[in-house]
Amino acid sequence: MSNDNNNNNMSNSNISVCASCGIAKVDEVKLMPQHKEACVKRVADLRDELLFKQPESTHRGDCPICMIPLSLDATKSRLMTCCSKIICIGCDYTSQVREAKASLNSSCSFCRQPLPNHNGRLAKYRMKRIEANDPVALCQHGLTQDKKGDYSVAFEYYTKAAQLGDAEAHYQLAVLYQNGHGVEKDRGKEIHHLEEAAIGGHPDARYNLGCDEEDESGNIERAVKHWIISANLGDDGSIKELMEKFKEGFVSKDDLAGALRAHQAAVDATRSPQRDAAEEYY
């Protein structure tokens, strides 16, 4: 039998692939100790590749009407309960002006459903979206219960929304685990949810991870990486941290300049004439 055939037989019968790290193992029994160490390192490296990848946008995304990035300032947008769409104040204001000029009844800027004029209709809209497993509606209901101090119910709805990929829900779960509200304090789970939120483009989660790396681990290099990513998304707090670390010699002049440019570009990208007019009106 040729060597090629021997190699083929070995590859068919002995080689297995680790489900965790994707590294091939020829003989699981003999190589288990060596592989275990390599596996742990490889899994950590893969996690870091995902964690430190620059998100294309913040977790807030774009206004579904004008398709311009939403501001990180939540007061500059409106959550439409009827469809769970987050609309920028520019599109909301433009819609109101159009309706006023045409003497039309107030309706949602996106789906054109009549705006709720009493709490009963508002609750009906909200429940309809919750029953449809809308992650935004689930998270918002969690926030409502959170503010009331009903942390167990808040945890339930945050968890449902997080399982559907909602970055804000992951962030709120991290807060619950940090404070021990409705759950036992758990630093591991807190960091896990902060990381999931950060991967989803949540600047506050990313900023907190940077602070954690500095305060708890003393790893300034990783902290700076987090702050550069969140600064690129328009986060003001991260810019302040980078400027402090520049003074302390941990951030280069070029890296700070790049972060400042990216931060300003991210902020400018959220502006429009309609939004400027709405800010003056409101």
C-alpha positions as a Markdown table, in Angstrom:
| # | Residue | x | y | z |
|---|---|---|---|---|
| 1 | Met | 0.0 | 0.0 | 0.0 |
| 2 | Ser | 1.4 | 3.4 | -0.9 |
| 3 | Asn | 2.1 | 6.2 | 1.6 |
| 4 | Asp | -0.7 | 8.3 | 0.0 |
| 5 | Asn | -3.2 | 5.5 | 0.8 |
| 6 | Asn | -1.9 | 5.3 | 4.3 |
| 7 | Asn | -2.3 | 9.1 | 4.7 |
| 8 | Asn | -5.8 | 9.0 | 3.3 |
| 9 | Asn | -6.7 | 6.1 | 5.7 |
| 10 | Met | -5.3 | 8.1 | 8.6 |
| 11 | Ser | -7.2 | 11.2 | 7.6 |
| 12 | Asn | -10.5 | 9.3 | 7.3 |
| 13 | Ser | -10.2 | 7.3 | 10.5 |
| 14 | Asn | -8.1 | 9.3 | 13.0 |
| 15 | Ile | -8.4 | 13.0 | 12.4 |
| 16 | Ser | -11.1 | 14.9 | 14.3 |
| 17 | Val | -11.9 | 18.6 | 14.5 |
| 18 | Cys | -12.4 | 20.4 | 17.8 |
| 19 | Ala | -15.9 | 21.9 | 17.9 |
| 20 | Ser | -14.7 | 24.8 | 20.1 |
| 21 | Cys | -11.6 | 26.0 | 18.3 |
| 22 | Gly | -11.7 | 24.3 | 14.9 |
| 23 | Ile | -8.2 | 22.8 | 15.4 |
| 24 | Ala | -7.7 | 19.4 | 13.9 |
| 25 | Lys | -6.7 | 16.6 | 16.3 |
| 26 | Val | -5.1 | 13.4 | 15.0 |
| 27 | Asp | -5.4 | 11.3 | 18.1 |
| 28 | Glu | -7.7 | 12.6 | 20.8 |
| 29 | Val | -6.4 | 10.5 | 23.6 |
| 30 | Lys | -2.7 | 11.1 | 23.0 |
| 31 | Leu | -3.0 | 14.8 | 22.2 |
| 32 | Met | -5.6 | 15.8 | 24.7 |
| 33 | Pro | -3.3 | 17.6 | 27.1 |
| 34 | Gln | -1.5 | 19.5 | 24.4 |
| 35 | His | -4.7 | 20.3 | 22.5 |
| 36 | Lys | -6.5 | 21.5 | 25.6 |
| 37 | Glu | -3.9 | 24.3 | 26.1 |
| 38 | Ala | -4.0 | 25.2 | 22.4 |
| 39 | Cys | -7.8 | 25.1 | 22.4 |
| 40 | Val | -8.1 | 27.6 | 25.3 |
| 41 | Lys | -5.8 | 30.0 | 23.6 |
| 42 | Arg | -7.4 | 29.6 | 20.2 |
| 43 | Val | -10.9 | 30.2 | 21.6 |
| 44 | Ala | -9.7 | 33.3 | 23.4 |
| 45 | Asp | -8.1 | 34.6 | 20.2 |
| 46 | Leu | -11.2 | 34.0 | 18.2 |
| 47 | Arg | -13.3 | 35.8 | 20.8 |
| 48 | Asp | -10.9 | 38.8 | 20.7 |
| 49 | Glu | -11.1 | 38.9 | 16.9 |
| 50 | Leu | -14.8 | 39.3 | 17.2 |
| 51 | Leu | -14.7 | 41.6 | 20.2 |
| 52 | Phe | -12.2 | 44.1 | 18.7 |
| 53 | Lys | -13.7 | 44.3 | 15.3 |
| 54 | Gln | -15.0 | 47.8 | 14.5 |
| 55 | Pro | -18.8 | 47.7 | 14.2 |
| 56 | Glu | -20.2 | 49.2 | 11.0 |
| 57 | Ser | -22.7 | 51.3 | 13.0 |
| 58 | Thr | -23.9 | 51.8 | 16.5 |
| 59 | His | -26.6 | 49.6 | 18.0 |
| 60 | Arg | -29.1 | 52.3 | 17.2 |
| 61 | Gly | -28.7 | 51.9 | 13.5 |
| 62 | Asp | -30.3 | 54.2 | 10.9 |
| 63 | Cys | -33.6 | 56.0 | 10.9 |
| 64 | Pro | -35.8 | 53.8 | 8.7 |
| 65 | Ile | -37.2 | 56.8 | 6.8 |
| 66 | Cys | -34.3 | 59.0 | 5.9 |
| 67 | Met | -31.7 | 56.2 | 6.3 |
| 68 | Ile | -29.3 | 58.6 | 8.2 |
| 69 | Pro | -27.6 | 57.2 | 11.3 |
| 70 | Leu | -29.5 | 57.8 | 14.5 |
| 71 | Ser | -27.9 | 60.0 | 17.2 |
| 72 | Leu | -26.6 | 58.4 | 20.4 |
| 73 | Asp | -28.6 | 61.0 | 22.2 |
| 74 | Ala | -32.0 | 59.3 | 22.7 |
| 75 | Thr | -33.8 | 62.6 | 23.0 |
| 76 | Lys | -33.1 | 63.1 | 19.3 |
| 77 | Ser | -35.3 | 60.2 | 18.2 |
| 78 | Arg | -38.8 | 58.8 | 18.8 |
| 79 | Leu | -39.8 | 55.2 | 19.5 |
| 80 | Met | -43.1 | 54.5 | 17.6 |
| 81 | Thr | -45.0 | 52.1 | 19.8 |
| 82 | Cys | -47.2 | 50.8 | 17.0 |
| 83 | Cys | -44.3 | 49.4 | 15.0 |
| 84 | Ser | -41.3 | 49.6 | 17.3 |
| 85 | Lys | -39.4 | 51.7 | 14.8 |
| 86 | Ile | -37.1 | 54.4 | 16.1 |
| 87 | Ile | -37.5 | 57.5 | 14.1 |
| 88 | Cys | -35.2 | 60.5 | 14.1 |
| 89 | Ile | -36.8 | 63.8 | 15.2 |
| 90 | Gly | -36.2 | 65.3 | 11.7 |
| 91 | Cys | -38.5 | 62.8 | 10.1 |
| 92 | Asp | -41.0 | 63.0 | 13.0 |
| 93 | Tyr | -41.1 | 66.8 | 12.7 |
| 94 | Thr | -41.4 | 66.8 | 8.9 |
| 95 | Ser | -44.3 | 64.4 | 9.2 |
| 96 | Gln | -46.0 | 66.6 | 11.8 |
| 97 | Val | -45.6 | 69.7 | 9.6 |
| 98 | Arg | -47.1 | 67.8 | 6.6 |
| 99 | Glu | -50.1 | 66.6 | 8.6 |
| 100 | Ala | -50.7 | 70.1 | 10.0 |
| 101 | Lys | -50.7 | 71.7 | 6.6 |
| 102 | Ala | -53.0 | 69.1 | 5.1 |
| 103 | Ser | -55.3 | 69.0 | 8.3 |
| 104 | Leu | -54.6 | 65.3 | 8.7 |
| 105 | Asn | -54.9 | 63.2 | 11.8 |
| 106 | Ser | -51.7 | 62.4 | 13.6 |
| 107 | Ser | -50.2 | 59.1 | 12.5 |
| 108 | Cys | -47.0 | 57.2 | 12.8 |
| 109 | Ser | -44.2 | 58.6 | 10.6 |
| 110 | Phe | -43.3 | 55.1 | 9.5 |
| 111 | Cys | -46.3 | 52.7 | 9.3 |
| 112 | Arg | -49.0 | 55.4 | 9.3 |
| 113 | Gln | -51.0 | 53.8 | 12.1 |
| 114 | Pro | -53.0 | 56.4 | 14.0 |
| 115 | Leu | -51.0 | 57.7 | 17.0 |
| 116 | Pro | -52.5 | 56.5 | 20.3 |
| 117 | Asn | -54.6 | 59.2 | 21.9 |
| 118 | His | -55.1 | 57.3 | 25.2 |
| 119 | Asn | -53.3 | 54.8 | 27.4 |
| 120 | Gly | -55.5 | 51.9 | 26.3 |
| 121 | Arg | -54.5 | 52.1 | 22.7 |
| 122 | Leu | -50.9 | 52.7 | 23.6 |
| 123 | Ala | -50.9 | 49.5 | 25.7 |
| 124 | Lys | -52.6 | 47.6 | 22.9 |
| 125 | Tyr | -49.9 | 48.6 | 20.4 |
| 126 | Arg | -47.2 | 47.7 | 22.9 |
| 127 | Met | -48.7 | 44.3 | 23.7 |
| 128 | Lys | -49.1 | 43.5 | 20.0 |
| 129 | Arg | -45.4 | 44.1 | 19.4 |
| 130 | Ile | -44.4 | 42.1 | 22.5 |
| 131 | Glu | -46.6 | 39.1 | 21.4 |
| 132 | Ala | -44.8 | 39.3 | 18.0 |
| 133 | Asn | -41.5 | 38.8 | 19.8 |
| 134 | Asp | -40.2 | 42.2 | 18.7 |
| 135 | Pro | -36.9 | 42.6 | 20.4 |
| 136 | Val | -37.2 | 46.4 | 20.7 |
| 137 | Ala | -40.7 | 46.1 | 22.3 |
| 138 | Leu | -39.4 | 43.4 | 24.6 |
| 139 | Cys | -36.5 | 45.5 | 25.7 |
| 140 | Gln | -38.7 | 48.6 | 26.2 |
| 141 | His | -41.1 | 46.6 | 28.4 |
| 142 | Gly | -38.1 | 45.4 | 30.4 |
| 143 | Leu | -37.0 | 49.0 | 30.8 |
| 144 | Thr | -40.5 | 50.0 | 32.0 |
| 145 | Gln | -40.5 | 47.3 | 34.6 |
| 146 | Asp | -36.9 | 48.1 | 35.6 |
| 147 | Lys | -37.8 | 51.7 | 36.4 |
| 148 | Lys | -40.7 | 50.4 | 38.5 |
| 149 | Gly | -38.2 | 48.3 | 40.5 |
| 150 | Asp | -39.7 | 45.0 | 39.2 |
| 151 | Tyr | -36.3 | 43.6 | 38.4 |
| 152 | Ser | -37.3 | 40.0 | 38.0 |
| 153 | Val | -39.8 | 40.8 | 35.2 |
| 154 | Ala | -37.3 | 43.2 | 33.7 |
| 155 | Phe | -34.7 | 40.4 | 33.6 |
| 156 | Glu | -37.2 | 38.1 | 31.9 |
| 157 | Tyr | -37.9 | 40.6 | 29.1 |
| 158 | Tyr | -34.3 | 41.7 | 28.7 |
| 159 | Thr | -33.3 | 38.0 | 28.4 |
| 160 | Lys | -35.9 | 37.4 | 25.6 |
| 161 | Ala | -34.8 | 40.5 | 23.7 |
| 162 | Ala | -31.1 | 39.6 | 24.1 |
| 163 | Gln | -31.7 | 36.1 | 22.8 |
| 164 | Leu | -33.1 | 37.9 | 19.7 |
| 165 | Gly | -29.9 | 39.9 | 19.3 |
| 166 | Asp | -30.9 | 43.2 | 20.9 |
| 167 | Ala | -27.7 | 45.0 | 22.1 |
| 168 | Glu | -29.5 | 47.3 | 24.4 |
| 169 | Ala | -31.0 | 44.3 | 26.2 |
| 170 | His | -27.5 | 42.8 | 26.6 |
| 171 | Tyr | -26.3 | 46.1 | 28.1 |
| 172 | Gln | -29.3 | 46.2 | 30.6 |
| 173 | Leu | -28.6 | 42.6 | 31.6 |
| 174 | Ala | -25.0 | 43.6 | 32.4 |
| 175 | Val | -26.3 | 46.4 | 34.6 |
| 176 | Leu | -28.6 | 43.9 | 36.5 |
| 177 | Tyr | -25.8 | 41.5 | 37.1 |
| 178 | Gln | -23.5 | 44.3 | 38.2 |
| 179 | Asn | -26.0 | 45.6 | 40.8 |
| 180 | Gly | -27.5 | 42.3 | 41.8 |
| 181 | His | -31.0 | 43.5 | 40.8 |
| 182 | Gly | -33.4 | 40.6 | 40.3 |
| 183 | Val | -30.3 | 38.3 | 40.0 |
| 184 | Glu | -27.3 | 37.5 | 42.1 |
| 185 | Lys | -24.3 | 39.6 | 41.3 |
| 186 | Asp | -22.1 | 37.8 | 38.7 |
| 187 | Arg | -19.1 | 39.6 | 37.3 |
| 188 | Gly | -18.6 | 36.9 | 34.6 |
| 189 | Lys | -22.1 | 37.3 | 33.3 |
| 190 | Glu | -21.9 | 41.1 | 33.5 |
| 191 | Ile | -18.8 | 41.1 | 31.3 |
| 192 | His | -20.3 | 38.6 | 28.9 |
| 193 | His | -23.3 | 40.8 | 28.3 |
| 194 | Leu | -21.2 | 43.9 | 28.1 |
| 195 | Glu | -19.1 | 42.2 | 25.4 |
| 196 | Glu | -22.2 | 41.0 | 23.5 |
| 197 | Ala | -23.6 | 44.6 | 23.6 |
| 198 | Ala | -20.2 | 46.0 | 22.5 |
| 199 | Ile | -20.0 | 43.6 | 19.6 |
| 200 | Gly | -23.5 | 44.8 | 18.6 |
| 201 | Gly | -22.2 | 48.4 | 18.4 |
| 202 | His | -23.2 | 49.7 | 21.9 |
| 203 | Pro | -20.8 | 52.5 | 22.8 |
| 204 | Asp | -21.6 | 52.7 | 26.5 |
| 205 | Ala | -21.0 | 48.9 | 26.8 |
| 206 | Arg | -17.7 | 49.3 | 25.0 |
| 207 | Tyr | -16.7 | 52.3 | 27.1 |
| 208 | Asn | -17.4 | 50.3 | 30.3 |
| 209 | Leu | -15.3 | 47.4 | 29.1 |
| 210 | Gly | -12.4 | 49.8 | 28.6 |
| 211 | Cys | -12.8 | 51.1 | 32.1 |
| 212 | Asp | -13.0 | 47.6 | 33.4 |
| 213 | Glu | -9.8 | 46.6 | 31.6 |
| 214 | Glu | -8.0 | 49.6 | 33.2 |
| 215 | Asp | -9.5 | 49.4 | 36.7 |
| 216 | Glu | -9.8 | 45.7 | 37.3 |
| 217 | Ser | -7.1 | 44.2 | 35.0 |
| 218 | Gly | -4.7 | 47.0 | 34.6 |
| 219 | Asn | -4.5 | 46.3 | 30.9 |
| 220 | Ile | -4.3 | 49.8 | 29.4 |
| 221 | Glu | -3.6 | 48.5 | 25.9 |
| 222 | Arg | -6.9 | 46.6 | 25.8 |
| 223 | Ala | -8.7 | 49.6 | 27.4 |
| 224 | Val | -7.4 | 51.9 | 24.7 |
| 225 | Lys | -8.6 | 49.5 | 22.0 |
| 226 | His | -12.1 | 49.6 | 23.4 |
| 227 | Trp | -12.1 | 53.4 | 23.7 |
| 228 | Ile | -10.9 | 53.9 | 20.1 |
| 229 | Ile | -13.7 | 51.7 | 18.8 |
| 230 | Ser | -16.4 | 53.5 | 20.8 |
| 231 | Ala | -14.9 | 56.9 | 19.9 |
| 232 | Asn | -15.1 | 55.9 | 16.3 |
| 233 | Leu | -18.9 | 55.4 | 16.9 |
| 234 | Gly | -19.2 | 58.9 | 18.3 |
| 235 | Asp | -18.9 | 58.3 | 22.0 |
| 236 | Asp | -17.8 | 61.4 | 23.9 |
| 237 | Gly | -16.7 | 59.7 | 27.1 |
| 238 | Ser | -14.2 | 57.5 | 25.2 |
| 239 | Ile | -12.7 | 60.6 | 23.5 |
| 240 | Lys | -12.1 | 62.1 | 27.0 |
| 241 | Glu | -10.4 | 58.8 | 28.2 |
| 242 | Leu | -8.2 | 58.7 | 25.1 |
| 243 | Met | -7.1 | 62.3 | 25.6 |
| 244 | Glu | -6.2 | 61.5 | 29.2 |
| 245 | Lys | -4.2 | 58.5 | 28.2 |
| 246 | Phe | -2.5 | 60.5 | 25.5 |
| 247 | Lys | -1.2 | 62.9 | 28.2 |
| 248 | Glu | 0.0 | 59.9 | 30.2 |
| 249 | Gly | 1.8 | 58.5 | 27.2 |
| 250 | Phe | -0.4 | 55.5 | 26.5 |
| 251 | Val | -1.9 | 56.8 | 23.2 |
| 252 | Ser | 0.1 | 58.0 | 20.3 |
| 253 | Lys | -0.5 | 61.3 | 18.6 |
| 254 | Asp | -1.5 | 59.6 | 15.4 |
| 255 | Asp | -4.0 | 57.3 | 17.1 |
| 256 | Leu | -5.6 | 60.2 | 19.0 |
| 257 | Ala | -5.9 | 62.3 | 15.9 |
| 258 | Gly | -7.4 | 59.4 | 14.0 |
| 259 | Ala | -10.0 | 58.8 | 16.8 |
| 260 | Leu | -10.9 | 62.5 | 16.9 |
| 261 | Arg | -11.5 | 62.6 | 13.1 |
| 262 | Ala | -13.6 | 59.4 | 13.2 |
| 263 | His | -15.5 | 60.7 | 16.2 |
| 264 | Gln | -16.4 | 64.0 | 14.5 |
| 265 | Ala | -17.3 | 62.1 | 11.3 |
| 266 | Ala | -19.7 | 59.9 | 13.3 |
| 267 | Val | -21.3 | 62.8 | 14.9 |
| 268 | Asp | -21.6 | 64.8 | 11.6 |
| 269 | Ala | -23.2 | 61.7 | 10.0 |
| 270 | Thr | -26.2 | 62.0 | 12.3 |
| 271 | Arg | -27.0 | 65.5 | 11.2 |
| 272 | Ser | -29.4 | 66.8 | 8.5 |
| 273 | Pro | -31.3 | 70.0 | 7.8 |
| 274 | Gln | -34.5 | 68.4 | 8.9 |
| 275 | Arg | -33.0 | 67.3 | 12.2 |
| 276 | Asp | -31.5 | 70.8 | 12.7 |
| 277 | Ala | -35.0 | 72.3 | 12.1 |
| 278 | Ala | -36.6 | 69.8 | 14.5 |
| 279 | Glu | -34.1 | 70.7 | 17.3 |
| 280 | Glu | -34.9 | 74.4 | 16.9 |
| 281 | Tyr | -38.6 | 73.6 | 17.1 |
| 282 | Tyr | -38.5 | 71.3 | 20.0 |
